[in-house]
């Protein structure tokens, strides 16, 4: 993988994905996208993370490098989209596990 290009599904590594998800802000982004219809694109600022712009950039770069999201330039903003199909193909059940854990936490 080079530059700011997302890894192919074959290049995605479970350790890198789990490390990206270990941060509460990055996990929040993924859970938010997971709750949206497939194909939803959102601006990075729409997640309302309480971090600086530089830190926000770092979080989205980490998510992209792990293969969790793809970012599409839409003029003056980058839109983030969950790579749902690729993640399901590479790590079957991972997204269902994240969804179930989130549901369990919210029901407490």
MMTF fields as JSON, N, C-alpha, C and O atoms, coordinates in Angstrom:
{
  "mmtfVersion": "1.0.0",
  "mmtfProducer": "UNKNOWN",
  "numBonds": 431,
  "numAtoms": 432,
  "numGroups": 108,
  "numChains": 1,
  "numModels": 1,
  "chainsPerModel": [1],
  "groupsPerChain": [108],
  "chainIdList": ["A"],
  "bondAtomList": [4, 2, 8, 6, 12, 10, 16, 14, 20, 18, 24, 22, 28, 26, 32, 30, 36, 34, 40, 38, 44, 42, 48, 46, 52, 50, 56, 54, 60, 58, 64, 62, 68, 66, 72, 70, 76, 74, 80, 78, 84, 82, 88, 86, 92, 90, 96, 94, 100, 98, 104, 102, 108, 106, 112, 110, 116, 114, 120, 118, 124, 122, 128, 126, 132, 130, 136, 134, 140, 138, 144, 142, 148, 146, 152, 150, 156, 154, 160, 158, 164, 162, 168, 166, 172, 170, 176, 174, 180, 178, 184, 182, 188, 186, 192, 190, 196, 194, 200, 198, 204, 202, 208, 206, 212, 210, 216, 214, 220, 218, 224, 222, 228, 226, 232, 230, 236, 234, 240, 238, 244, 242, 248, 246, 252, 250, 256, 254, 260, 258, 264, 262, 268, 266, 272, 270, 276, 274, 280, 278, 284, 282, 288, 286, 292, 290, 296, 294, 300, 298, 304, 302, 308, 306, 312, 310, 316, 314, 320, 318, 324, 322, 328, 326, 332, 330, 336, 334, 340, 338, 344, 342, 348, 346, 352, 350, 356, 354, 360, 358, 364, 362, 368, 366, 372, 370, 376, 374, 380, 378, 384, 382, 388, 386, 392, 390, 396, 394, 400, 398, 404, 402, 408, 406, 412, 410, 416, 414, 420, 418, 424, 422, 428, 426],
  "bondOrderList": [1, 1, 1, 1, 1, 1, 1, 1, 1, 1, 1, 1, 1, 1, 1, 1, 1, 1, 1, 1, 1, 1, 1, 1, 1, 1, 1, 1, 1, 1, 1, 1, 1, 1, 1, 1, 1, 1, 1, 1, 1, 1, 1, 1, 1, 1, 1, 1, 1, 1, 1, 1, 1, 1, 1, 1, 1, 1, 1, 1, 1, 1, 1, 1, 1, 1, 1, 1, 1, 1, 1, 1, 1, 1, 1, 1, 1, 1, 1, 1, 1, 1, 1, 1, 1, 1, 1, 1, 1, 1, 1, 1, 1, 1, 1, 1, 1, 1, 1, 1, 1, 1, 1, 1, 1, 1, 1],
  "groupList": [{"groupName": "UNK", "atomNameList": ["N", "CA", "C", "O"], "elementList": ["N", "C", "C", "O"], "formalChargeList": [0, 0, 0, 0], "bondAtomList": [1, 0, 2, 1, 3, 2], "bondOrderList": [1, 1, 2], "singleLetterCode": "X", "chemCompType": "L-PEPTIDE LINKING"}],
  "groupTypeList": [0, 0, 0, 0, 0, 0, 0, 0, 0, 0, 0, 0, 0, 0, 0, 0, 0, 0, 0, 0, 0, 0, 0, 0, 0, 0, 0, 0, 0, 0, 0, 0, 0, 0, 0, 0, 0, 0, 0, 0, 0, 0, 0, 0, 0, 0, 0, 0, 0, 0, 0, 0, 0, 0, 0, 0, 0, 0, 0, 0, 0, 0, 0, 0, 0, 0, 0, 0, 0, 0, 0, 0, 0, 0, 0, 0, 0, 0, 0, 0, 0, 0, 0, 0, 0, 0, 0, 0, 0, 0, 0, 0, 0, 0, 0, 0, 0, 0, 0, 0, 0, 0, 0, 0, 0, 0, 0, 0],
  "groupIdList": [1, 2, 3, 4, 5, 6, 7, 8, 9, 10, 11, 12, 13, 14, 15, 16, 17, 18, 19, 20, 21, 22, 23, 24, 25, 26, 27, 28, 29, 30, 31, 32, 33, 34, 35, 36, 37, 38, 39, 40, 41, 42, 43, 44, 45, 46, 47, 48, 49, 50, 51, 52, 53, 54, 55, 56, 57, 58, 59, 60, 61, 62, 63, 64, 65, 66, 67, 68, 69, 70, 71, 72, 73, 74, 75, 76, 77, 78, 79, 80, 81, 82, 83, 84, 85, 86, 87, 88, 89, 90, 91, 92, 93, 94, 95, 96, 97, 98, 99, 100, 101, 102, 103, 104, 105, 106, 107, 108],
  "secStructList": [7, 7, 6, 6, 7, 7, 7, 7, 4, 4, 4, 7, 7, 2, 2, 2, 2, 2, 2, 2, 2, 6, 1, 2, 2, 2, 2, 2, 2, 2, 2, 2, 2, 2, 2, 1, 7, 6, 6, 7, 7, 3, 3, 4, 4, 4, 4, 7, 7, 1, 1, 7, 2, 2, 2, 2, 2, 2, 2, 2, 2, 2, 2, 2, 2, 2, 6, 1, 3, 3, 3, 3, 3, 7, 1, 1, 1, 3, 3, 3, 3, 3, 7, 2, 2, 2, 2, 2, 2, 2, 1, 6, 6, 2, 2, 2, 2, 2, 2, 2, 2, 2, 2, 2, 2, 2, 6, 7],
  "xCoordList": [0.849, 0.0, 0.887, 1.895, 0.515, 1.31, 0.424, -0.753, 1.014, 0.331, -0.968, -1.065, -1.976, -3.265, -4.299, -5.497, -3.853, -4.757, -5.119, -4.258, -6.392, -6.836, -6.211, -5.961, -5.959, -5.437, -6.516, -7.71, -6.088, -7.027, -7.483, -6.825, -8.589, -9.004, -7.9, -7.747, -7.143, -6.063, -4.945, -4.233, -4.788, -3.742, -4.181, -3.34, -5.477, -5.97, -5.453, -5.499, -4.962, -4.46, -5.315, -5.641, -5.673, -6.551, -5.953, -6.675, -4.672, -4.039, -4.15, -4.396, -3.974, -4.072, -5.512, -5.748, -6.469, -7.884, -8.255, -8.898, -7.85, -8.183, -7.496, -8.081, -6.262, -5.566, -6.298, -6.405, -6.796, -7.544, -8.834, -9.236, -9.477, -10.737, -10.545, -11.513, -9.331, -9.065, -9.25, -9.462, -9.172, -9.369, -10.863, -11.581, -11.337, -12.783, -13.354, -14.51, -12.579, -13.09, -13.212, -14.196, -12.207, -12.268, -13.372, -14.072, -13.532, -14.616, -15.966, -16.874, -16.096, -17.348, -17.669, -18.824, -16.654, -16.861, -17.385, -18.349, -16.75, -17.147, -18.549, -19.352, -18.853, -20.192, -21.254, -22.36, -20.926, -21.87, -22.139, -23.292, -21.087, -21.257, -21.98, -22.765, -21.709, -22.344, -23.851, -24.611, -24.282, -25.71, -26.421, -27.65, -25.651, -26.216, -26.465, -25.889, -27.311, -27.491, -26.166, -25.314, -26.016, -24.806, -24.598, -25.543, -23.377, -23.05, -23.122, -22.796, -23.544, -23.623, -22.242, -21.264, -22.173, -20.944, -21.174, -22.211, -20.204, -20.316, -19.009, -17.932, -19.124, -17.919, -17.264, -17.933, -15.98, -15.239, -15.716, -15.762, -16.065, -16.504, -17.907, -18.291, -18.678, -20.061, -20.163, -21.247, -19.067, -19.096, -19.016, -19.261, -18.675, -18.644, -17.618, -17.849, -16.488, -15.451, -14.821, -14.512, -14.627, -14.08, -12.558, -11.873, -12.038, -10.588, -10.235, -11.098, -8.949, -8.486, -8.558, -8.708, -8.45, -8.495, -7.349, -7.535, -6.169, -5.011, -5.254, -4.914, -5.837, -6.122, -7.224, -7.176, -8.204, -9.268, -8.671, -9.022, -7.774, -7.089, -6.344, -6.392, -5.656, -4.92, -5.868, -5.574, -7.002, -7.946, -8.475, -8.552, -8.831, -9.364, -8.274, -8.554, -7.06, -5.937, -5.705, -5.45, -5.796, -5.616, -6.712, -6.429, -7.954, -9.07, -8.912, -9.181, -8.479, -8.279, -7.121, -7.227, -6.018, -4.849, -5.148, -4.572, -6.049, -6.437, -7.391, -7.552, -8.016, -8.965, -10.409, -11.291, -10.667, -12.029, -12.917, -14.115, -12.336, -13.112, -12.41, -11.222, -13.161, -12.576, -12.997, -14.075, -12.152, -12.495, -12.534, -11.663, -13.58, -13.787, -13.788, -14.493, -13.003, -12.957, -14.179, -14.382, -14.984, -16.186, -16.025, -16.763, -15.063, -14.84, -14.07, -12.868, -14.752, -14.048, -14.122, -13.776, -14.562, -14.59, -14.316, -14.582, -13.779, -13.576, -14.742, -15.12, -15.301, -16.426, -15.909, -15.167, -16.308, -15.91, -17.05, -18.221, -16.676, -17.652, -17.086, -15.927, -17.889, -17.49, -17.3, -18.133, -16.232, -15.972, -16.628, -15.957, -17.918, -18.714, -18.488, -18.158, -18.658, -18.542, -17.128, -16.956, -16.127, -14.744, -14.411, -13.726, -14.901, -14.647, -15.346, -14.777, -16.582, -17.301, -16.595, -16.517, -16.082, -15.393, -14.081, -13.746, -13.353, -12.031, -12.133, -11.403, -13.035, -13.181, -14.658, -15.333, -15.162, -16.581, -16.975, -16.306, -18.067, -18.575, -18.045, -18.603, -16.989, -16.413, -17.431, -17.613, -18.083, -19.041, -20.244, -20.762, -20.693, -21.787, -21.362, -22.158, -20.122, -19.602, -19.553, -19.939, -19.081, -19.034, -20.447, -20.681, -21.375, -22.763, -23.357, -24.01, -23.137, -23.678, -23.068, -23.779, -21.782, -21.129, -21.668, -21.892, -21.872, -22.431, -23.856, -24.213, -24.658, -26.027, -26.024, -26.845, -25.094, -24.994, -24.638, -25.208, -23.695, -23.289, -24.422, -24.631, -25.151, -26.245, -27.418, -28.18, -27.579, -28.718, -28.457, -29.36, -27.254, -26.941, -27.581, -27.421],
  "yCoordList": [-1.183, 0.0, 1.236, 1.283, 2.231, 3.455, 4.67, 4.67, 5.707, 6.996, 6.927, 6.258, 7.632, 7.71, 6.788, 7.06, 5.716, 4.776, 3.685, 3.188, 3.322, 2.264, 0.94, 0.73, 0.044, -1.268, -2.084, -1.877, -2.998, -3.942, -4.88, -4.959, -5.59, -6.543, -7.546, -7.907, -7.99, -8.943, -8.327, -9.042, -7.019, -6.334, -5.979, -5.658, -6.032, -5.698, -6.726, -7.931, -6.227, -7.102, -6.933, -5.814, -8.059, -8.021, -7.183, -6.412, -7.315, -6.542, -5.048, -4.294, -4.616, -3.191, -2.707, -1.611, -3.52, -3.167, -3.056, -2.089, -4.045, -4.021, -2.861, -2.259, -2.547, -1.405, -0.099, 0.783, 0.021, 1.228, 1.323, 2.415, 0.194, 0.176, 0.331, 0.579, 0.192, 0.289, 1.706, 1.894, 2.699, 4.086, 4.386, 4.07, 4.997, 5.233, 6.166, 6.007, 7.128, 8.049, 7.351, 7.531, 6.562, 5.837, 4.785, 4.59, 4.107, 3.134, 3.826, 3.287, 5.001, 5.769, 6.07, 5.981, 6.424, 6.692, 5.436, 5.5, 4.308, 3.065, 2.642, 2.24, 2.728, 2.355, 3.277, 2.835, 4.55, 5.503, 5.142, 5.113, 4.869, 4.493, 3.149, 2.945, 2.246, 0.93, 1.038, 0.224, 2.036, 2.243, 2.91, 2.923, 3.461, 4.141, 3.125, 2.037, 3.462, 2.583, 2.388, 3.276, 1.227, 0.925, 1.99, 2.387, 2.445, 3.445, 4.876, 5.803, 5.075, 6.422, 7.061, 6.429, 8.304, 9.093, 10.246, 10.906, 10.496, 11.612, 12.379, 11.813, 13.687, 14.493, 14.121, 13.683, 14.294, 13.953, 14.779, 14.28, 16.022, 16.891, 16.553, 16.99, 15.781, 15.483, 14.515, 14.342, 13.888, 12.93, 13.62, 12.994, 14.901, 15.661, 15.188, 15.268, 14.695, 14.24, 15.444, 16.445, 15.353, 16.475, 16.522, 16.411, 16.688, 16.714, 17.852, 18.402, 18.184, 19.234, 18.735, 17.539, 19.662, 19.303, 18.359, 17.418, 18.61, 17.746, 16.327, 15.349, 16.222, 14.909, 14.213, 12.998, 14.966, 14.405, 13.815, 12.707, 14.559, 14.072, 12.78, 11.836, 12.735, 11.526, 10.333, 9.245, 10.535, 9.433, 8.893, 7.678, 9.77, 9.304, 8.682, 7.758, 9.16, 8.549, 7.126, 6.206, 6.953, 5.635, 4.67, 3.519, 5.133, 4.296, 3.9, 2.759, 4.838, 4.567, 3.589, 2.662, 3.791, 2.928, 1.491, 0.54, 1.344, 0.006, -0.67, -1.891, 0.126, -0.414, -0.352, -0.891, 0.298, 0.37, 1.33, 1.091, 2.402, 3.382, 3.7, 3.427, 4.276, 4.921, 6.372, 6.693, 7.24, 8.649, 9.107, 8.783, 9.877, 10.385, 11.902, 12.49, 12.527, 13.986, 14.488, 14.151, 15.29, 15.875, 17.394, 18.118, 17.858, 19.304, 19.818, 19.579, 20.524, 21.123, 20.273, 20.759, 19.022, 18.165, 16.715, 16.28, 15.985, 14.554, 13.837, 14.148, 12.889, 12.109, 10.725, 10.097, 10.261, 8.943, 7.959, 8.272, 6.758, 5.706, 4.394, 4.068, 3.646, 2.348, 1.367, 1.304, 0.617, -0.393, -1.713, -2.726, -1.671, -2.768, -4.087, -5.094, -4.097, -5.347, -5.919, -7.127, -5.064, -5.527, -6.092, -7.109, -5.428, -5.91, -7.239, -8.138, -7.363, -8.636, -9.765, -10.886, -9.47, -10.502, -10.911, -12.095, -9.946, -10.218, -10.762, -11.683, -10.197, -10.588, -10.887, -10.086, -12.03, -12.353, -12.293, -12.867, -11.591, -11.506, -10.346, -10.048, -9.684, -8.582, -7.463, -6.998, -7.033, -5.932, -6.341, -5.525, -7.592, -8.07, -8.077, -7.748, -8.446, -8.453, -7.038, -6.806, -6.094, -4.692, -4.176, -3.508, -4.485, -4.048, -4.652, -3.946, -5.94, -6.61, -6.038, -5.84, -5.775, -5.187, -3.789, -3.419, -3.023, -1.681, -1.753, -0.981, -2.673, -2.854, -3.266, -2.797, -4.147, -4.619, -3.457, -3.316, -2.637, -1.472, -0.472, 0.079, -0.238, 0.737, 0.256, 1.075, -1.046, -1.578, -1.611, -1.924, -1.297, -1.282, -0.129, 0.031],
  "zCoordList": [0.0, 0.0, 0.0, 0.706, -0.787, -0.852, -0.662, -1.025, -0.082, 0.03, 0.794, 1.822, 0.279, 0.947, 0.31, 0.38, -0.302, -0.955, 0.05, 0.776, 0.086, 0.974, 0.541, -0.646, 1.505, 1.121, 0.413, 0.632, -0.426, -1.014, 0.099, 1.136, -0.091, 0.946, 1.303, 2.469, 0.315, 0.581, 1.42, 2.126, 1.345, 2.108, 3.532, 4.371, 3.811, 5.152, 6.151, 5.904, 7.283, 8.332, 9.58, 9.977, 10.193, 11.355, 12.487, 13.12, 12.75, 13.815, 13.588, 14.529, 12.363, 12.017, 12.178, 12.687, 11.746, 11.888, 13.362, 13.772, 14.158, 15.585, 16.306, 17.206, 15.919, 16.522, 16.198, 17.05, 14.977, 14.601, 15.412, 15.813, 15.651, 16.395, 17.896, 18.616, 18.376, 19.816, 20.346, 21.544, 19.473, 19.891, 19.923, 18.974, 21.015, 21.173, 20.11, 19.717, 19.639, 18.62, 17.261, 16.544, 16.925, 15.648, 15.679, 14.685, 16.817, 16.95, 16.792, 16.158, 17.357, 17.233, 15.768, 15.352, 14.995, 13.566, 12.865, 12.103, 13.125, 12.462, 12.888, 12.047, 14.182, 14.65, 14.077, 13.766, 13.937, 13.35, 11.889, 11.458, 11.136, 9.73, 9.601, 8.675, 10.529, 10.51, 10.717, 10.192, 11.478, 11.73, 10.56, 10.501, 9.632, 8.459, 7.34, 7.361, 6.369, 5.203, 4.464, 4.44, 3.872, 3.104, 2.035, 1.354, 1.893, 0.887, 1.386, 0.645, 2.631, 3.192, 3.227, 3.629, 2.809, 2.877, 3.831, 3.774, 4.719, 5.656, 5.688, 5.504, 5.927, 6.09, 7.409, 8.345, 7.474, 8.691, 9.883, 11.007, 9.644, 10.741, 11.241, 12.326, 10.469, 10.854, 12.027, 12.584, 12.41, 13.51, 14.873, 15.904, 14.876, 16.121, 17.13, 18.337, 16.649, 17.582, 18.284, 17.638, 19.608, 20.376, 20.306, 21.323, 19.087, 18.876, 17.913, 17.229, 17.881, 16.971, 15.529, 15.279, 14.595, 13.175, 12.815, 12.044, 13.372, 13.096, 13.622, 12.957, 14.804, 15.378, 14.59, 14.395, 14.142, 13.308, 12.03, 11.625, 11.408, 10.203, 10.499, 9.71, 11.633, 12.03, 12.17, 11.675, 12.844, 13.049, 11.723, 11.536, 10.819, 9.531, 8.665, 7.902, 8.766, 8.045, 8.571, 7.794, 9.889, 10.495, 10.051, 9.719, 10.044, 9.596, 8.134, 7.76, 7.317, 5.883, 5.679, 4.876, 6.399, 6.247, 6.685, 6.156, 7.652, 8.106, 7.122, 7.143, 6.265, 5.291, 5.745, 5.076, 6.873, 7.395, 6.616, 6.466, 6.126, 5.365, 4.064, 3.894, 3.156, 1.991, 2.062, 2.563, 1.564, 1.53, 0.091, -0.717, -0.207, -1.549, -1.473, -0.653, -2.322, -2.352, -3.107, -4.274, -2.438, -3.036, -3.061, -2.393, -3.828, -3.925, -2.738, -2.621, -1.853, -0.722, 0.546, 1.622, 0.45, 1.637, 1.263, 0.143, 2.226, 2.072, 2.726, 3.855, 2.021, 2.532, 2.914, 2.158, 4.091, 4.573, 4.352, 4.569, 3.913, 3.665, 4.208, 3.952, 4.948, 5.474, 4.323, 3.418, 4.35, 3.32, 3.739, 3.934, 3.867, 4.427, 3.68, 4.306, 2.378, 1.612, 1.695, 1.856, 1.587, 1.646, 3.028, 3.139, 4.08, 5.439, 5.69, 6.309, 5.21, 5.378, 4.639, 5.14, 3.448, 2.673, 3.346, 3.391, 3.859, 4.448, 5.87, 6.236, 6.674, 8.074, 8.366, 9.014, 7.896, 8.084, 9.563, 10.422, 9.836, 11.191, 12.015, 13.071, 11.568, 12.35, 12.558, 13.683, 11.51, 11.638, 12.49, 13.252, 12.373, 13.22, 14.687, 15.565, 14.951, 16.321, 16.877, 18.023, 16.074, 16.521, 16.803, 17.81, 15.918, 16.085, 17.365, 18.133, 17.596, 18.784, 20.061, 21.047, 20.056, 21.237, 21.51, 22.663, 20.465, 20.625, 21.189, 22.079, 20.672, 21.16, 22.632, 23.42, 22.99, 24.376, 25.308, 26.39, 24.872, 25.701, 25.849, 26.93, 24.772, 24.814, 25.654, 26.168, 25.805, 26.565, 28.074, 28.85, 28.485, 29.933, 30.624, 31.833]
}
